[in-house]
Amino acid sequence: MQGLDFSVVADARPFLLQGMGLSLTLTLLAIAGGMVLGTLLALARLSGRAPLALAAAGYVNLVRSVPLILVIFWFYFLVPLAIGRPVGGFYSALIAFVIFEAAYYGEIIRAGIQSVPRGQVQAGLASGLRYWQIQRLVVLPQALRNMLPVLVTQGIVLFQDTSLVFVVSLHDFMTSSVIIAQNKGRLVEMYLFAAGVYFAICFAGSLLVKRLARRAAA
Amino acid sequence: MNYNWNWAVLLESPYLGWLAGGAVLTVQIALSAWCIAFGLGLLLGVCRTLPLRAARLAAAAYVEVFRNIPLLVQMFFWYFVLPEILPRAAGDWIKRDMPDPEFATAVLALGLYTASRVAEQVRSGIQAIRPGLPQAAYASGMRTAQVYRHVLLPIALRTVIPPVTSEFLTIFKNSSLALTIGVLELTAQSQQITEYTFQGFEAFTAATVLYVAIALVVTVAMHQVERRLRIPGVSGTGG
């Protein structure tokens, strides 16, 4: 093995930064979309109406039993077909991530809502609030606070999962690293570098989770 | 939407064979990787609770490293980087003579990654046990190894069955990452059928149904395991 030469990283900096930009954008949009859809799924599962609860449970169980890569392939194939013209990999991937992550966020949020004492809902009803007002003003704010550490953990997992857009050649940080690695013949340097970057970001995130969890416990 | 349905394509040769072969490969990868993941995860989980500081630190470092790097990066690391940084003879053997290097690499990468997640479950299972129990065991003259073998592990291994089951389910899904290094498992085969026939609906539906079937079988089987192992009168499994 020859000596390592990390100058390849410095030379490709703009390309890699662009890739990281796409990774982070995809992560943030998928978290936002996944949480909105996930909240609706959680409320549906806890609504007490059998058809609604069953449909939500079916969605969650179906999505949670298939691999993310298969979901990405599904929507890479479906979205252009449904729209009738090519839309580019980014939107297909974003939809796939929102659909997929909503099932996981839904379960986290459901647990969070269940952690709010029943008395809170009853007190809300007694003081004349309606269902949506109780959810918005009483239950969800408390539930969100309880589940913040788990939500951030899921965000870290999601950030790692965005590397899978590699399978549809979307230029995220991972795919950009692979392209540079192959073009410059510097596989060892680029994969070590990519591993280091992902580790630094995700490890910092996991330290944040520990702090949040300590504060929630205090 | 303009689409020509053709479900019969799934039963045609060679596509039916591709799907069946892919499903078998998915199960093979997942089960082989699980042997590594469970064995190593158990060992690491125990190390994280040992009275020995060096063991705790080493296991914690392993867990943090393997949990905080995407599985895809790890897969590429073992496949592309390992043969380069090993001594020349070993690297050449991997590249030229090792039988089925893609399959072996996928199993190794998936096993080592999942071990870090199993380790966390085992650790929390051990730490959830009331401290009075191991204290009583030490007080009655047991050594550390005996405390683990006769007191801590029999309880912890039962309480962690539900979370470990979810890791076991995840390993089947994560085995799909093997396609990135060229293993034609279930997801790869459905993608390949789509490319050959343009029947994406049929091919991806078939793969989805097979994954759901695998998940159902695993869930039912693990329920049986949990029920069989339950200690009467101990509500450790209620969670």
Interface residues (C-beta under 8 A of the other chain):
Chain A: M1 L62 R64 S65 V66 P67 L68 I69 L70 F73 W74 F77 L78 L81 A82 G84 I156 Q160 D161 S163 L164 F166 V167 M174 V178 A181 L187 V188 Y191 L192 A194 A195 Y198 F199 C202 F203 S206
Chain B: M1 N2 Y3 E64 V65 R67 N68 I69 P70 L71 L72 V73 Q74 F76 F77 F80 V81 E84 I85 R88 G91 L169 F172 K173 N174 S175 S176 L177 L179 T180 T187 S190 Q191 T194 G200 F201 F204 A207 T208 Y211 V212 I214 A215 L216
